[in-house]
Amino acid sequence: MSVTEHLPPFTPTMAGLEQCAGALRALLEIRAVPGDARYYIELAFDEIASNIIRHGRPTGEIDLTIQFDVGEVVLTFEDNGVAFDPCDRPHPVLPLSPEGSIPLDDVPVGGRGLALLRTFVTQMAYERTPQQRNRLSLAIPVR
Amino acid sequence: MEMTVVNLGEDLIKVGLVGRLDSPGVGKVEAQLLSQLVPAAGNAIIDLSSVDFVSSMGIRMLVSAAKGLRARQAKLALFGAQPRVLRVLEAVALQQIVPICPTEAEALAAVTPA
């Protein structure tokens, strides 16, 4: 059985993100999602929502729907920011700093978000809608 | 997100982080953490035992701190990470950039000269 929940759209600001993160946590608790999966769902939310705000710079609110399926949860983000397909990015090679081969000075400070997502997200799909909106879906296994 | 700082001696401080190291949490604590740690240029250990969530923004902040200290010939080590937090840190091989120790004693040993 599949159930889809819509959270209130949130403004593309850190305050908006924080508010939505709180609503998402409450929903995952009500739905009794197991702790490990809950962590990864919250992690996917933080990575994608912060990317949209920092890089996509939407002018309108960000929509989030959460679909609860057997064995997985699918998060779908929609925003009117700059077109960006994360599925299209080269896969960063983990680890980013093989010991001894890259001095700490040369280790990049950031850029780990997508690499981290790819360690637990089982499916990621992107489309630019005819309404010029980004729609990004991520499936996270629930065991 | 809260932060405490304890001086453990000359050139050695312990920082305790409490809360969620997600984007909003990092936004609240990053400037304070880096300004406490980096200019002091002493060795530091960070207690993660009360951090129940970390995202790549949190990892970014920890790498910034480690790089800032390294540039000043000082060392940083982390300790006490909860299992789920530890799994995320290890998923991006953070332990190859900053020592991640189970206990405070091991973190202290990692930053102080033998």
gemmi code that builds the backbone of each chain (N, CA, C; Angstrom):
import gemmi

chains = {
    "A": [
        ("MET", (0.837, -1.187, 0.000), (0.000, 0.000, 0.000), (0.883, 1.253, 0.000)),
        ("SER", (0.478, 2.221, -0.802), (1.270, 3.427, -0.914), (0.478, 4.624, -0.390)),
        ("VAL", (1.127, 5.428, 0.425), (0.478, 6.624, 0.966), (1.361, 7.811, 0.643)),
        ("THR", (0.768, 8.882, 0.120), (1.558, 10.072, -0.193), (1.150, 11.223, 0.720)),
        ("GLU", (2.145, 11.834, 1.339), (1.883, 12.970, 2.232), (2.522, 14.213, 1.625)),
        ("HIS", (1.803, 15.333, 1.717), (2.366, 16.614, 1.280), (2.686, 17.434, 2.517)),
        ("LEU", (3.904, 17.927, 2.598), (4.216, 18.846, 3.690), (3.948, 20.260, 3.179)),
        ("PRO", (3.724, 21.200, 4.093), (3.503, 22.575, 3.627), (4.724, 23.054, 2.833)),
        ("PRO", (4.523, 23.689, 1.658), (5.657, 24.201, 0.889), (6.488, 25.134, 1.771)),
        ("PHE", (7.809, 25.151, 1.544), (8.645, 25.995, 2.407), (9.443, 27.007, 1.588)),
        ("THR", (9.705, 28.156, 2.230), (10.443, 29.218, 1.551), (11.891, 28.783, 1.367)),
        ("PRO", (12.550, 29.209, 0.268), (13.932, 28.793, 0.018), (14.925, 29.552, 0.887)),
        ("THR", (14.794, 29.395, 2.187), (15.690, 30.039, 3.150), (16.061, 28.992, 4.191)),
        ("MET", (17.082, 29.283, 4.985), (17.479, 28.343, 6.034), (16.350, 28.176, 7.045)),
        ("ALA", (15.614, 29.263, 7.315), (14.490, 29.170, 8.262), (13.389, 28.270, 7.689)),
        ("GLY", (13.136, 28.404, 6.394), (12.136, 27.560, 5.749), (12.549, 26.109, 5.779)),
        ("LEU", (13.820, 25.866, 5.488), (14.355, 24.493, 5.508), (14.209, 23.894, 6.906)),
        ("GLU", (14.550, 24.675, 7.920), (14.506, 24.176, 9.292), (13.071, 23.815, 9.700)),
        ("GLN", (12.138, 24.656, 9.279), (10.740, 24.411, 9.603), (10.252, 23.113, 8.938)),
        ("CYS", (10.623, 22.938, 7.666), (10.200, 21.743, 6.953), (10.878, 20.499, 7.530)),
        ("ALA", (12.141, 20.643, 7.926), (12.856, 19.513, 8.526), (12.136, 19.048, 9.788)),
        ("GLY", (11.635, 20.000, 10.568), (10.898, 19.664, 11.786), (9.598, 18.936, 11.464)),
        ("ALA", (8.899, 19.418, 10.430), (7.638, 18.781, 10.026), (7.898, 17.370, 9.505)),
        ("LEU", (9.002, 17.222, 8.763), (9.364, 15.896, 8.233), (9.684, 14.931, 9.376)),
        ("ARG", (10.445, 15.397, 10.355), (10.786, 14.541, 11.510), (9.533, 14.080, 12.230)),
        ("ALA", (8.597, 15.008, 12.418), (7.352, 14.662, 13.113), (6.576, 13.609, 12.323)),
        ("LEU", (6.532, 13.780, 11.001), (5.800, 12.842, 10.153), (6.432, 11.448, 10.201)),
        ("LEU", (7.768, 11.391, 10.151), (8.455, 10.096, 10.168), (8.221, 9.384, 11.498)),
        ("GLU", (8.082, 10.191, 12.550), (7.836, 9.604, 13.854), (6.413, 9.043, 13.918)),
        ("ILE", (5.452, 9.840, 13.429), (4.046, 9.389, 13.423), (3.921, 8.090, 12.619)),
        ("ARG", (4.648, 8.024, 11.504), (4.560, 6.850, 10.644), (5.451, 5.705, 11.129)),
        ("ALA", (6.109, 5.924, 12.271), (6.942, 4.891, 12.901), (7.976, 4.310, 11.935)),
        ("VAL", (8.620, 5.193, 11.168), (9.704, 4.753, 10.280), (10.898, 4.370, 11.159)),
        ("PRO", (11.509, 3.195, 10.903), (12.630, 2.769, 11.748), (13.790, 3.779, 11.735)),
        ("GLY", (14.534, 3.792, 12.837), (15.550, 4.815, 13.070), (16.598, 4.974, 11.979)),
        ("ASP", (17.123, 3.869, 11.452), (18.165, 3.981, 10.424), (17.604, 4.657, 9.172)),
        ("ALA", (16.427, 4.206, 8.747), (15.805, 4.780, 7.548), (15.450, 6.237, 7.797)),
        ("ARG", (14.980, 6.519, 9.004), (14.616, 7.892, 9.335), (15.828, 8.816, 9.176)),
        ("TYR", (16.972, 8.333, 9.670), (18.198, 9.128, 9.550), (18.495, 9.420, 8.084)),
        ("TYR", (18.422, 8.406, 7.234), (18.774, 8.602, 5.828), (17.763, 9.482, 5.097)),
        ("ILE", (16.488, 9.380, 5.481), (15.471, 10.245, 4.855), (15.743, 11.700, 5.247)),
        ("GLU", (16.037, 11.928, 6.525), (16.332, 13.287, 6.977), (17.609, 13.806, 6.321)),
        ("LEU", (18.550, 12.886, 6.100), (19.813, 13.262, 5.466), (19.575, 13.656, 4.007)),
        ("ALA", (18.790, 12.846, 3.287), (18.480, 13.168, 1.885), (17.782, 14.523, 1.817)),
        ("PHE", (16.867, 14.761, 2.763), (16.175, 16.051, 2.781), (17.173, 17.191, 2.949)),
        ("ASP", (18.065, 17.070, 3.923), (18.994, 18.178, 4.200), (19.926, 18.429, 3.011)),
        ("GLU", (20.424, 17.343, 2.411), (21.350, 17.502, 1.273), (20.660, 18.188, 0.096)),
        ("ILE", (19.471, 17.687, -0.257), (18.803, 18.213, -1.450), (18.233, 19.609, -1.194)),
        ("ALA", (17.570, 19.790, -0.055), (16.963, 21.100, 0.217), (18.039, 22.184, 0.284)),
        ("SER", (19.180, 21.887, 0.924), (20.214, 22.917, 1.023), (20.852, 23.178, -0.344)),
        ("ASN", (20.980, 22.133, -1.169), (21.496, 22.324, -2.541), (20.574, 23.220, -3.356)),
        ("ILE", (19.267, 22.953, -3.254), (18.298, 23.757, -4.014), (18.416, 25.222, -3.594)),
        ("ILE", (18.485, 25.448, -2.278), (18.517, 26.830, -1.787), (19.821, 27.526, -2.209)),
        ("ARG", (20.948, 26.811, -2.070), (22.234, 27.465, -2.330), (22.528, 27.601, -3.817)),
        ("HIS", (22.180, 26.569, -4.596), (22.589, 26.574, -6.004), (21.440, 26.861, -6.967)),
        ("GLY", (20.238, 26.368, -6.635), (19.110, 26.550, -7.546), (18.496, 27.943, -7.431)),
        ("ARG", (18.603, 28.498, -6.235), (18.083, 29.839, -5.954), (16.670, 30.051, -6.488)),
        ("PRO", (15.720, 29.204, -6.088), (14.348, 29.405, -6.555), (13.775, 30.710, -6.009)),
        ("THR", (12.830, 31.266, -6.753), (12.181, 32.500, -6.285), (10.876, 32.176, -5.566)),
        ("GLY", (10.356, 30.952, -5.779), (9.118, 30.564, -5.097), (9.385, 29.464, -4.077)),
        ("GLU", (8.310, 29.005, -3.462), (8.443, 27.987, -2.417), (8.856, 26.628, -2.993)),
        ("ILE", (9.401, 25.805, -2.137), (9.821, 24.451, -2.520), (8.744, 23.477, -2.026)),
        ("ASP", (8.305, 22.604, -2.931), (7.298, 21.590, -2.567), (7.989, 20.286, -2.221)),
        ("LEU", (7.472, 19.616, -1.215), (8.010, 18.310, -0.862), (6.868, 17.336, -0.644)),
        ("THR", (6.916, 16.208, -1.354), (5.971, 15.142, -1.058), (6.749, 13.904, -0.631)),
        ("ILE", (6.129, 13.127, 0.235), (6.768, 11.924, 0.756), (5.825, 10.760, 0.506)),
        ("GLN", (6.334, 9.819, -0.258), (5.518, 8.653, -0.596), (6.029, 7.458, 0.205)),
        ("PHE", (5.132, 6.880, 1.002), (5.491, 5.723, 1.824), (5.053, 4.469, 1.097)),
        ("ASP", (6.011, 3.686, 0.619), (5.724, 2.426, -0.057), (6.250, 1.285, 0.799)),
        ("VAL", (5.912, 0.070, 0.376), (6.461, -1.081, 1.081), (7.965, -1.141, 0.792)),
        ("GLY", (8.771, -1.071, 1.827), (10.218, -1.217, 1.645), (10.960, 0.028, 1.237)),
        ("GLU", (10.244, 1.125, 0.959), (10.964, 2.361, 0.643), (10.108, 3.598, 0.851)),
        ("VAL", (10.818, 4.719, 0.984), (10.169, 6.026, 1.043), (10.732, 6.843, -0.107)),
        ("VAL", (9.850, 7.537, -0.842), (10.310, 8.364, -1.957), (10.045, 9.836, -1.638)),
        ("LEU", (11.114, 10.619, -1.641), (10.982, 12.063, -1.453), (10.956, 12.716, -2.825)),
        ("THR", (10.015, 13.617, -3.059), (9.993, 14.356, -4.327), (9.980, 15.855, -4.040)),
        ("PHE", (11.001, 16.528, -4.574), (11.141, 17.976, -4.416), (10.722, 18.646, -5.721)),
        ("GLU", (10.051, 19.767, -5.602), (9.761, 20.564, -6.795), (10.049, 22.020, -6.493)),
        ("ASP", (10.756, 22.687, -7.416), (11.091, 24.099, -7.209), (11.263, 24.780, -8.555)),
        ("ASN", (11.242, 26.107, -8.534), (11.373, 26.849, -9.796), (12.769, 27.445, -9.978)),
        ("GLY", (13.756, 26.830, -9.334), (15.132, 27.334, -9.440), (15.776, 26.953, -10.766)),
        ("VAL", (17.082, 27.278, -10.850), (17.871, 26.979, -12.043), (17.848, 25.473, -12.308)),
        ("ALA", (17.716, 25.105, -13.584), (17.695, 23.682, -13.931), (18.999, 23.020, -13.497)),
        ("PHE", (18.865, 21.896, -12.783), (20.062, 21.195, -12.318), (19.711, 19.728, -12.137)),
        ("ASP", (20.411, 18.875, -12.869), (20.167, 17.441, -12.773), (21.303, 16.775, -12.002)),
        ("PRO", (21.072, 16.444, -10.737), (22.151, 15.847, -9.944), (22.513, 14.449, -10.440)),
        ("CYS", (21.581, 13.798, -11.152), (21.861, 12.447, -11.643), (22.925, 12.493, -12.739)),
        ("ASP", (23.101, 13.666, -13.297), (23.966, 13.888, -14.431), (25.410, 14.169, -14.016)),
        ("ARG", (25.618, 14.378, -12.714), (26.951, 14.782, -12.236), (27.874, 13.576, -12.242)),
        ("PRO", (29.164, 13.827, -12.517), (30.110, 12.722, -12.397), (30.109, 12.194, -10.965)),
        ("HIS", (30.268, 10.888, -10.828), (30.309, 10.304, -9.492), (31.639, 10.628, -8.845)),
        ("PRO", (31.625, 11.390, -7.777), (32.896, 11.622, -7.096), (33.407, 10.288, -6.567)),
        ("VAL", (34.677, 10.115, -6.615), (35.256, 8.860, -6.151), (35.458, 8.935, -4.645)),
        ("LEU", (34.904, 7.965, -3.946), (35.112, 7.891, -2.493), (36.201, 6.866, -2.222)),
        ("PRO", (37.045, 7.024, -1.280), (37.169, 8.228, -0.468), (37.777, 9.388, -1.255)),
        ("LEU", (37.435, 10.607, -0.810), (37.930, 11.785, -1.520), (39.412, 12.016, -1.239)),
        ("SER", (39.922, 11.399, -0.195), (41.321, 11.658, 0.141), (42.015, 10.357, 0.515)),
        ("PRO", (42.333, 9.528, -0.471), (43.029, 8.294, -0.134), (44.256, 8.645, 0.713)),
        ("GLU", (44.380, 7.943, 1.809), (45.397, 8.335, 2.785), (46.780, 8.383, 2.132)),
        ("GLY", (47.447, 9.477, 2.365), (48.813, 9.588, 1.876), (48.911, 10.150, 0.470)),
        ("SER", (47.812, 10.076, -0.303), (47.954, 10.523, -1.687), (47.558, 11.992, -1.878)),
        ("ILE", (46.685, 12.491, -1.012), (46.319, 13.906, -1.110), (46.628, 14.572, 0.229)),
        ("PRO", (47.497, 15.570, 0.214), (47.747, 16.248, 1.487), (46.492, 16.975, 1.955)),
        ("LEU", (46.351, 17.107, 3.276), (45.152, 17.726, 3.837), (44.888, 19.089, 3.214)),
        ("ASP", (45.961, 19.813, 2.891), (45.782, 21.151, 2.319), (45.005, 21.093, 1.015)),
        ("ASP", (45.116, 19.979, 0.304), (44.458, 19.873, -0.999), (43.099, 19.179, -0.925)),
        ("VAL", (42.732, 18.708, 0.263), (41.433, 18.054, 0.408), (40.345, 19.106, 0.287)),
        ("PRO", (39.359, 18.870, -0.581), (38.299, 19.877, -0.694), (37.483, 19.954, 0.593)),
        ("VAL", (37.055, 21.171, 0.924), (36.259, 21.355, 2.141), (34.881, 20.732, 1.971)),
        ("GLY", (34.266, 20.961, 0.808), (32.895, 20.482, 0.601), (32.808, 19.515, -0.564)),
        ("GLY", (31.600, 19.412, -1.114), (31.411, 18.563, -2.289), (31.128, 17.111, -1.975)),
        ("ARG", (30.751, 16.820, -0.712), (30.520, 15.422, -0.343), (29.050, 15.038, -0.333)),
        ("GLY", (28.173, 16.029, -0.509), (26.738, 15.774, -0.371), (26.214, 14.715, -1.327)),
        ("LEU", (26.484, 14.891, -2.616), (25.967, 13.933, -3.599), (26.625, 12.573, -3.438)),
        ("ALA", (27.913, 12.586, -3.135), (28.622, 11.320, -2.937), (27.995, 10.552, -1.774)),
        ("LEU", (27.666, 11.298, -0.738), (27.054, 10.683, 0.441), (25.676, 10.113, 0.084)),
        ("LEU", (24.889, 10.894, -0.660), (23.559, 10.428, -1.071), (23.652, 9.101, -1.825)),
        ("ARG", (24.652, 9.013, -2.687), (24.744, 7.817, -3.530), (25.097, 6.573, -2.733)),
        ("THR", (25.507, 6.735, -1.474), (25.807, 5.550, -0.663), (24.527, 4.895, -0.124)),
        ("PHE", (23.390, 5.594, -0.140), (22.191, 4.955, 0.424), (20.921, 5.134, -0.412)),
        ("VAL", (20.897, 6.120, -1.315), (19.714, 6.324, -2.155), (19.708, 5.248, -3.239)),
        ("THR", (18.567, 4.553, -3.407), (18.547, 3.457, -4.381), (18.120, 3.925, -5.767)),
        ("GLN", (17.395, 5.046, -5.826), (16.990, 5.562, -7.138), (16.868, 7.064, -7.071)),
        ("MET", (17.329, 7.723, -8.131), (17.231, 9.179, -8.175), (16.779, 9.538, -9.587)),
        ("ALA", (15.715, 10.332, -9.683), (15.193, 10.689, -11.008), (14.930, 12.185, -11.061)),
        ("TYR", (15.342, 12.796, -12.165), (15.180, 14.241, -12.322), (14.424, 14.549, -13.595)),
        ("GLU", (13.548, 15.533, -13.540), (12.997, 16.073, -14.783), (12.779, 17.574, -14.648)),
        ("ARG", (12.922, 18.264, -15.788), (12.557, 19.671, -15.859), (11.162, 19.686, -16.448)),
        ("THR", (10.193, 20.186, -15.694), (8.806, 20.087, -16.146), (8.519, 21.154, -17.212)),
        ("PRO", (7.420, 20.963, -17.974), (7.040, 21.974, -18.980), (6.792, 23.341, -18.334)),
        ("GLN", (6.506, 23.337, -17.018), (6.289, 24.612, -16.304), (7.610, 25.212, -15.830)),
        ("GLN", (8.724, 24.690, -16.351), (10.059, 25.188, -15.985), (10.334, 25.016, -14.495)),
        ("ARG", (9.936, 23.850, -13.999), (10.251, 23.543, -12.601), (11.142, 22.309, -12.553)),
        ("ASN", (11.973, 22.241, -11.509), (12.778, 21.049, -11.280), (11.952, 20.072, -10.470)),
        ("ARG", (11.948, 18.798, -10.881), (11.308, 17.775, -10.055), (12.322, 16.662, -9.839)),
        ("LEU", (12.667, 16.452, -8.590), (13.697, 15.474, -8.260), (13.135, 14.478, -7.254)),
        ("SER", (13.243, 13.193, -7.584), (12.760, 12.147, -6.675), (13.900, 11.259, -6.226)),
        ("LEU", (13.863, 10.880, -4.955), (14.899, 10.005, -4.404), (14.224, 8.902, -3.601)),
        ("ALA", (14.627, 7.663, -3.854), (14.080, 6.541, -3.094), (15.091, 6.098, -2.044)),
        ("ILE", (14.577, 5.925, -0.831), (15.416, 5.508, 0.299), (14.825, 4.219, 0.859)),
        ("PRO", (15.629, 3.161, 0.941), (15.085, 1.900, 1.441), (14.690, 1.985, 2.915)),
        ("VAL", (13.614, 1.303, 3.260), (13.170, 1.221, 4.658), (13.137, -0.252, 5.017)),
        ("ARG", (13.937, -0.609, 6.005), (13.960, -2.010, 6.408), (13.520, -2.156, 7.844)),
    ],
    "B": [
        ("MET", (21.314, 23.774, 18.243), (22.746, 23.458, 18.198), (23.478, 24.316, 19.219)),
        ("GLU", (24.206, 23.637, 20.086), (24.963, 24.376, 21.097), (26.405, 23.915, 21.106)),
        ("MET", (27.244, 24.749, 21.701), (28.670, 24.455, 21.710), (29.269, 24.873, 23.051)),
        ("THR", (30.113, 23.999, 23.608), (30.826, 24.364, 24.832), (32.321, 24.233, 24.570)),
        ("VAL", (33.100, 25.053, 25.249), (34.553, 25.015, 25.069), (35.213, 24.896, 26.432)),
        ("VAL", (36.105, 23.927, 26.571), (36.829, 23.742, 27.834), (38.325, 23.759, 27.529)),
        ("ASN", (39.058, 24.569, 28.275), (40.511, 24.563, 28.137), (41.088, 23.402, 28.921)),
        ("LEU", (41.787, 22.505, 28.220), (42.344, 21.343, 28.912), (43.806, 21.568, 29.269)),
        ("GLY", (44.303, 22.751, 29.009), (45.701, 23.040, 29.295), (46.223, 23.961, 28.229)),
        ("GLU", (47.513, 24.212, 28.295), (48.100, 25.115, 27.316), (47.982, 24.492, 25.927)),
        ("ASP", (47.466, 25.250, 24.998), (47.379, 24.782, 23.610), (46.547, 23.524, 23.429)),
        ("LEU", (45.534, 23.344, 24.248), (44.673, 22.177, 24.064), (43.255, 22.505, 24.524)),
        ("ILE", (42.324, 22.426, 23.592), (40.954, 22.681, 24.003), (40.022, 21.548, 23.594)),
        ("LYS", (38.956, 21.434, 24.369), (37.919, 20.438, 24.072), (36.624, 21.182, 23.759)),
        ("VAL", (36.069, 20.860, 22.610), (34.806, 21.471, 22.204), (33.724, 20.403, 22.286)),
        ("GLY", (32.620, 20.740, 22.907), (31.478, 19.835, 22.931), (30.380, 20.392, 22.039)),
        ("LEU", (29.903, 19.586, 21.107), (28.801, 20.014, 20.244), (27.545, 19.250, 20.671)),
        ("VAL", (26.430, 19.958, 20.731), (25.177, 19.353, 21.176), (24.075, 19.700, 20.186)),
        ("GLY", (23.449, 18.675, 19.605), (22.328, 18.932, 18.713), (22.525, 18.321, 17.346)),
        ("ARG", (21.956, 18.962, 16.339), (21.977, 18.425, 14.978), (22.925, 19.222, 14.100)),
        ("LEU", (23.874, 18.533, 13.486), (24.778, 19.197, 12.542), (24.202, 19.068, 11.125)),
        ("ASP", (22.988, 19.604, 10.941), (22.408, 19.695, 9.603), (22.639, 21.126, 9.105)),
        ("SER", (22.082, 21.491, 7.969), (22.351, 22.840, 7.436), (21.995, 23.948, 8.433)),
        ("PRO", (20.790, 23.924, 9.027), (20.490, 24.998, 9.981), (21.412, 24.967, 11.207)),
        ("GLY", (21.706, 23.773, 11.699), (22.563, 23.649, 12.884), (23.965, 24.174, 12.616)),
        ("VAL", (24.515, 23.814, 11.456), (25.857, 24.288, 11.090), (25.840, 25.807, 10.956)),
        ("GLY", (24.765, 26.334, 10.359), (24.648, 27.790, 10.216), (24.728, 28.506, 11.559)),
        ("LYS", (24.237, 27.830, 12.602), (24.215, 28.472, 13.914), (25.548, 28.370, 14.640)),
        ("VAL", (26.344, 27.361, 14.323), (27.515, 27.102, 15.175), (28.859, 27.253, 14.448)),
        ("GLU", (28.835, 27.276, 13.106), (30.096, 27.202, 12.367), (31.045, 28.372, 12.653)),
        ("ALA", (30.508, 29.604, 12.586), (31.376, 30.773, 12.759), (32.013, 30.751, 14.146)),
        ("GLN", (31.200, 30.373, 15.134), (31.683, 30.328, 16.513), (32.759, 29.236, 16.669)),
        ("LEU", (32.499, 28.087, 16.084), (33.459, 26.977, 16.203), (34.790, 27.351, 15.562)),
        ("LEU", (34.735, 27.842, 14.326), (35.979, 28.131, 13.620), (36.728, 29.281, 14.289)),
        ("SER", (35.990, 30.274, 14.828), (36.687, 31.402, 15.446), (37.276, 31.021, 16.799)),
        ("GLN", (36.705, 30.007, 17.447), (37.287, 29.532, 18.714), (38.523, 28.679, 18.449)),
        ("LEU", (38.428, 27.848, 17.416), (39.473, 26.842, 17.211), (40.674, 27.367, 16.443)),
        ("VAL", (40.391, 27.973, 15.292), (41.474, 28.191, 14.341), (42.472, 29.265, 14.770)),
        ("PRO", (42.013, 30.485, 15.159), (43.012, 31.503, 15.524), (43.841, 31.096, 16.745)),
        ("ALA", (43.245, 30.297, 17.648), (43.976, 29.882, 18.850), (45.162, 29.000, 18.467)),
        ("ALA", (45.037, 28.300, 17.340), (46.127, 27.513, 16.777), (46.658, 26.450, 17.732)),
        ("GLY", (45.827, 26.049, 18.707), (46.228, 24.953, 19.585), (45.578, 23.665, 19.125)),
        ("ASN", (46.040, 22.543, 19.685), (45.398, 21.275, 19.361), (43.987, 21.256, 19.950)),
        ("ALA", (43.121, 20.498, 19.310), (41.738, 20.487, 19.771), (41.124, 19.111, 19.586)),
        ("ILE", (40.190, 18.790, 20.477), (39.375, 17.586, 20.302), (37.911, 18.011, 20.344)),
        ("ILE", (37.106, 17.323, 19.554), (35.676, 17.657, 19.507), (34.862, 16.449, 19.952)),
        ("ASP", (34.024, 16.684, 20.975), (33.144, 15.654, 21.515), (31.852, 15.616, 20.694)),
        ("LEU", (31.635, 14.507, 19.992), (30.438, 14.381, 19.152), (29.344, 13.544, 19.818)),
        ("SER", (29.538, 13.179, 21.094), (28.619, 12.214, 21.700), (27.189, 12.739, 21.806)),
        ("SER", (27.009, 14.070, 21.818), (25.658, 14.622, 21.902), (25.163, 15.158, 20.563)),
        ("VAL", (25.858, 14.769, 19.491), (25.399, 15.134, 18.140), (24.608, 13.948, 17.599)),
        ("ASP", (23.301, 14.131, 17.366), (22.521, 12.963, 16.938), (22.274, 12.929, 15.439)),
        ("PHE", (22.804, 13.939, 14.720), (22.599, 13.952, 13.266), (23.718, 14.762, 12.633)),
        ("VAL", (24.257, 14.253, 11.526), (25.234, 15.042, 10.778), (24.953, 14.860, 9.290)),
        ("SER", (25.000, 15.962, 8.538), (24.865, 15.892, 7.078), (26.183, 16.376, 6.477)),
        ("SER", (26.238, 16.476, 5.144), (27.501, 16.881, 4.525), (27.893, 18.304, 4.937)),
        ("MET", (26.919, 19.125, 5.346), (27.273, 20.465, 5.823), (28.067, 20.384, 7.124)),
        ("GLY", (27.702, 19.440, 7.978), (28.446, 19.231, 9.214), (29.845, 18.713, 8.930)),
        ("ILE", (29.931, 17.807, 7.948), (31.232, 17.244, 7.581), (32.127, 18.348, 7.015)),
        ("ARG", (31.516, 19.203, 6.215), (32.240, 20.342, 5.646), (32.842, 21.217, 6.753)),
        ("MET", (32.052, 21.459, 7.791), (32.535, 22.289, 8.898), (33.706, 21.619, 9.620)),
        ("LEU", (33.608, 20.307, 9.821), (34.688, 19.595, 10.510), (35.966, 19.595, 9.668)),
        ("VAL", (35.816, 19.455, 8.346), (36.987, 19.496, 7.463), (37.606, 20.898, 7.476)),
        ("SER", (36.768, 21.933, 7.480), (37.269, 23.317, 7.564), (38.109, 23.505, 8.817)),
        ("ALA", (37.593, 22.997, 9.931), (38.303, 23.143, 11.204), (39.646, 22.414, 11.140)),
        ("ALA", (39.630, 21.192, 10.598), (40.871, 20.407, 10.521), (41.893, 21.098, 9.623)),
        ("LYS", (41.435, 21.627, 8.499), (42.353, 22.297, 7.574), (42.892, 23.592, 8.170)),
        ("GLY", (42.013, 24.336, 8.855), (42.437, 25.591, 9.478), (43.508, 25.349, 10.528)),
        ("LEU", (43.305, 24.286, 11.315), (44.291, 23.974, 12.360), (45.583, 23.464, 11.740)),
        ("ARG", (45.452, 22.609, 10.741), (46.649, 22.062, 10.091), (47.516, 23.190, 9.521)),
        ("ALA", (46.854, 24.205, 8.948), (47.600, 25.336, 8.379), (48.391, 26.068, 9.459)),
        ("ARG", (47.983, 25.873, 10.720), (48.703, 26.505, 11.839), (49.477, 25.469, 12.661)),
        ("GLN", (49.792, 24.372, 12.023), (50.564, 23.291, 12.655), (49.906, 22.742, 13.924)),
        ("ALA", (48.597, 22.761, 13.964), (47.896, 22.174, 15.111), (47.038, 21.005, 14.623)),
        ("LYS", (46.601, 20.179, 15.582), (45.874, 18.965, 15.212), (44.461, 18.957, 15.778)),
        ("LEU", (43.613, 18.230, 15.090), (42.233, 18.063, 15.524), (41.902, 16.576, 15.537)),
        ("ALA", (41.141, 16.142, 16.545), (40.607, 14.773, 16.546), (39.166, 14.819, 17.045)),
        ("LEU", (38.372, 13.877, 16.568), (36.965, 13.780, 16.967), (36.780, 12.545, 17.832)),
        ("PHE", (35.796, 12.574, 18.719), (35.531, 11.348, 19.484), (34.064, 11.253, 19.875)),
        ("GLY", (33.669, 10.016, 20.211), (32.353, 9.769, 20.797), (31.185, 9.761, 19.831)),
        ("ALA", (31.433, 9.667, 18.525), (30.322, 9.725, 17.567), (29.336, 8.585, 17.788)),
        ("GLN", (28.044, 8.905, 17.741), (26.998, 7.880, 17.843), (27.027, 7.013, 16.586)),
        ("PRO", (26.514, 5.764, 16.677), (26.659, 4.827, 15.553), (26.192, 5.363, 14.200)),
        ("ARG", (25.020, 6.006, 14.149), (24.526, 6.481, 12.839), (25.369, 7.638, 12.329)),
        ("VAL", (25.789, 8.497, 13.224), (26.660, 9.613, 12.835), (27.992, 9.065, 12.333)),
        ("LEU", (28.525, 8.093, 13.053), (29.805, 7.487, 12.667), (29.718, 6.864, 11.267)),
        ("ARG", (28.598, 6.214, 10.999), (28.433, 5.566, 9.692), (28.506, 6.603, 8.562)),
        ("VAL", (27.895, 7.763, 8.783), (27.909, 8.816, 7.759), (29.321, 9.396, 7.608)),
        ("LEU", (29.993, 9.622, 8.719), (31.353, 10.166, 8.650), (32.261, 9.204, 7.894)),
        ("GLU", (32.085, 7.898, 8.166), (32.946, 6.909, 7.520), (32.569, 6.704, 6.052)),
        ("ALA", (31.304, 6.965, 5.712), (30.867, 6.803, 4.312), (31.612, 7.762, 3.391)),
        ("VAL", (32.047, 8.909, 3.923), (32.822, 9.832, 3.093), (34.305, 9.816, 3.488)),
        ("ALA", (34.698, 8.755, 4.216), (36.104, 8.540, 4.576), (36.698, 9.716, 5.359)),
        ("LEU", (35.887, 10.318, 6.214), (36.394, 11.447, 7.000), (37.564, 11.035, 7.893)),
        ("GLN", (37.566, 9.754, 8.286), (38.644, 9.291, 9.182), (40.022, 9.390, 8.521)),
        ("GLN", (40.025, 9.540, 7.186), (41.317, 9.708, 6.503), (41.763, 11.163, 6.515)),
        ("ILE", (40.901, 12.051, 6.982), (41.225, 13.477, 7.037), (41.418, 13.919, 8.483)),
        ("VAL", (40.549, 13.419, 9.355), (40.583, 13.756, 10.782), (40.473, 12.449, 11.557)),
        ("PRO", (41.337, 12.216, 12.562), (41.156, 10.998, 13.363), (39.782, 10.988, 14.040)),
        ("ILE", (39.084, 9.852, 13.923), (37.789, 9.679, 14.600), (37.993, 8.591, 15.645)),
        ("CYS", (37.960, 8.972, 16.909), (38.320, 8.045, 17.977), (37.082, 7.658, 18.777)),
        ("PRO", (37.079, 6.424, 19.303), (35.938, 6.031, 20.146), (35.876, 6.851, 21.438)),
        ("THR", (37.020, 7.085, 22.067), (36.988, 7.709, 23.388), (37.795, 9.006, 23.429)),
        ("GLU", (37.506, 9.781, 24.466), (38.224, 11.044, 24.668), (39.724, 10.786, 24.864)),
        ("ALA", (40.046, 9.732, 25.600), (41.461, 9.440, 25.867), (42.211, 9.178, 24.561)),
        ("GLU", (41.558, 8.454, 23.656), (42.216, 8.160, 22.374), (42.338, 9.423, 21.516)),
        ("ALA", (41.331, 10.281, 21.599), (41.402, 11.542, 20.844), (42.533, 12.411, 21.376)),
        ("LEU", (42.665, 12.441, 22.698), (43.756, 13.220, 23.305), (45.108, 12.686, 22.850)),
        ("ALA", (45.212, 11.365, 22.835), (46.478, 10.752, 22.421), (46.779, 11.085, 20.960)),
        ("ALA", (45.720, 11.226, 20.150), (45.920, 11.490, 18.722), (46.418, 12.909, 18.460)),
        ("VAL", (46.123, 13.836, 19.366), (46.541, 15.219, 19.113), (47.751, 15.665, 19.923)),
        ("THR", (48.133, 14.859, 20.914), (49.278, 15.299, 21.710), (50.513, 14.498, 21.328)),
        ("PRO", (51.663, 15.161, 21.270), (52.885, 14.472, 20.862), (53.224, 13.373, 21.858)),
        ("ALA", (53.698, 12.249, 21.350), (54.031, 11.109, 22.208), (55.180, 11.478, 23.137)),
    ],
}
model = gemmi.Model(1)
for chain_id, residues in chains.items():
    chain = gemmi.Chain(chain_id)
    for i, (resn, *xyz) in enumerate(residues, 1):
        res = gemmi.Residue()
        res.name, res.seqid = resn, gemmi.SeqId(i, " ")
        for name, pos in zip(("N", "CA", "C"), xyz):
            atom = gemmi.Atom()
            atom.name, atom.element = name, gemmi.Element(name[0])
            atom.pos, atom.b_iso = gemmi.Position(*pos), 0.0
            res.add_atom(atom)
        chain.add_residue(res)
    model.add_chain(chain)
structure = gemmi.Structure()
structure.add_model(model)
structure.setup_entities()
